[in-house]
């Protein structure tokens, strides 16, 4: 029995493709580059989000926080250049897990969990005895790391597809969910608007394609080369499509990266130019997969199980896909005024704000404040905002003070010539403009005010505060007063 299983493992390894040096380099260096952008993006927002005067002050000294974020960005760069692979990946992983533990309310993207998984696999597959990645193209742990990553992501995609077909959202089952899903993207792009108005038959076919990738594609991962190449192409289109219609976070980028890891060196030799093609390896130099080699999978399986199952407090659960997709896009609109007569809207960087602006291409910087406000608005009209979300109160106070640390989180806008004295927050429904209105010079969005989300907030200037060096205080008594000016 043992001999037959060993022979089966050897045959599987030969059919799977034993040369994965390019795939491993792509995984490791690509993960390092994305970790660099992740830490750098958060460092640019940390003062306004987690600083002493931020919307959600951290108990950790801000200096230590900044040093940690810059160290994480440096570790990501070292991973990208292949220096000290084991140490660099370990530092980046520890710092990322630490950030997610005390600032979990700002890590709301599913891509955050995906990036942590990729960093974990990059660390587990690295050898602590190599000074550079070039010396470690094909270590005994590199191939198990790639296989476990592909299987774990495949299982997660499969569970997501099952949740969509068995959940409360009937539109996935009758292939109509894309009729309104593009309008509900957290950070919509111009591609979202164009995709929203594609023919209905094409949108229904896209739903079938998405479910096929999620339900059938994962089974291609452990099949021979031709099936994995097909799966790589499908994942590439899957990731590119979601990136171009406004899926925020690192998930689309990591899916594209995962597609590259499914190709072995034989496939890469057909794609890459001559100067970059990996050399062929003789079969005599390839160690067969044995029971000892198969045991290399054990630490990966143990550490990846929480990610697959969506362990509470660690990673988002795939069961969230059972929830229905909203039909109405609600947004929180902040407006400032110096006299209570003329109001100036606060513009945000990425979420739906200015009806005339939609970004054309996805980026590598994600506004955590925009995402949290959009998640809050997606819950719909509920109780007064100030009492339910204290961090929004601190955001309003910072806007009234015109605190540069808070304003750095916003889009730069002109119009407010005097210091603001009043702030109001409105519920506004957003809908895509129809093609005829857009062609005639209309914006990207149609907006309809629904009501006021919270009582008006007022700034109060006293003689003592005018003599003080601190910014003007905010009248918290106004938070429970009348909503009229």
C-alpha positions, 0 to 999 in steps of 0.5 A, a space after each residue: 500500500 505504501 509503495 503504491 501511494 509513493 508511486 502515485 505521488 511520483 507520477 503526480 509530481 511528474 504530471 504536475 510539473 516539477 519545475 516551479 522556480 519562476 512561479 516561486 520567484 513570482 509569488 515571493 517577489 510579487 507578495 513583497 511588492 504588494 506588502 510594500 504598497 500596503 504598509 506604505 499606504 497605511 503609513 500615509 493614512 496612519 496619522 489621521 486614522 490612528 494618531 493622537 488626534 485621529 478618528 480612532 486614536 490608538 493606544 500604541 504611541 504613534 512613533 512606534 506605529 510609524 516605525 513599524 509601518 516603515 519597517 514593514 514597507 522596508 521588509 516588503 522591498 527586501 522581499 521584492 529584491 530577494 534579499 534575506 528571504 526568510 528574515 524579510 518575510 518573517 518581519 513583514 508577516 509579524 508586523 502585518 498580523 500585529 497591525 490587524 490585531 489592534 487596528 482590525 476595524 480598519 482592515 475590512 477588505 477581504 484582500 487584507 486576509 488574502 495578502 496575509 495568507 500570501 505573506 505566510 506562505 512566502 515565509 513558510 516556503 523560504 529557507 533560513 539558510 539562503 542569503 538571497 532568493 536567487 540561491 533558492 529557486 527550488 527548495 524542498 519547501 517551495 513546491 509544497 508552499 505553492 501547492 498549499 497556497 493554490 489549494 487553500 485559495 481554491 477551497 476558499 473560492 469554491 466555498 464562496 461559490 457554494 455560498 452564493 448559490 445557496 444563500 439568501 441572494 436569489 439573484 445569483 441563482 437566476 443570473 441577474 445579480 450583475 444588473 445592479 452589483 456594479 453600482 454597489 462596488 465600494 470604490 466604483 470606477 468608470 469600468 463599473 459604469 460601462 459594465 452596468 449598461 452591458 446587454 443583459 444576456 452578456 451579464 447573465 453569461 458573466 455570472 455563469 462564468 464567475 460561478 464556473 471559475 469559483 466552483 469548477 476552477 479549483 479542481 483544475 489546480 491539482 490536474 496536469 499542466 494543460 488544466 492548470 494553464 486553463 485555470 491560470 487564464 480563467 483566474 487572470 480574467 477573473 482578477 482583471 475583471 474585478 479590478 477594472 470594475 472597482 473591487 477594492 483591496 488586494 484580492 484582484 492583484 493576488 488572484 492575478 499573482 496566483 494565476 502566474 504560480 499555476 504555470 511551471 517552467 515549461 509553460 513559462 519558457 513558451 511565454 517569456 522572451 529568450 533572455 528571460 526563459 528559465 533553463 530546462 532541468 534534467 529529470 535526473 536532477 529532480 528528486 521524486 516526491 516521497 513520504 518524507 517530501 509529502 510531510 512538508 505539506 503538514 505545517 502549511 495545512 495546519 496554518 492555512 486551515 483558519 484562513 480557509 474556514 474564516 476563523 472568527 477574529 482572524 479572517 473574513 468568513 466566506 459565509 458573508 457571501 450568503 448575504 443579499 446584495 443591496 439594491 440601493 446605493 446609500 452614501 453619507 455626504 458631509 457638508 460644511 458651512 460658515 453661516 448656515 446658508 451656503 454649504 460646501 460638500 466634503 469630497 472623498 478620495 475614492 468612494 462615490 462623492 462628486 457626481 462628475 468624477 469616477 476614476 478610470 483605473 484601479 490603484 495600489 492605495 486604498 482609502 481606509 476611511 472611505 471604505 469604512 464610511 461606505 460600509 457604514 452607509 451600506 447598512 442603510 438609514 438607522 439611528 442617529 449617527 453620532 451616538 452609534 458611531 463615536 469615531 464619526 463624531 471625531 471625524 466631524 470634529 476634525 473637519 470643523 477644526 480643519 485639522 490637516 491630519 484629517 483633511 489629508 484623508 480627504 480630496 482637496 476641494 476649494 470653495 470654503 473661504 472662511 473657517 466652518 462653523 457648522 457640519 451636517 451629514 446627509 443620507 444621499 442615494 446614488 444611481 448611475 446616470 443613464 447613457 443618454 444623459 451621460 452623452 448629453 453632458 451629464 455626470 456619472 451619478 444621479 443623487 437624491 437626498 434622503 434625509 439628515 443622518 445626524 443632528 447638526 454639529 457646531 463649532 464654538 469659539 470663546 475668548 479663552 479658546 481664541 487665546 489658546 494655541 489648540 484648535 477651536 473646540 467643538 460644541 458636543 451639546 449640539 450633537 443632541 440638539 435640533 437638526 435645524 440650523 
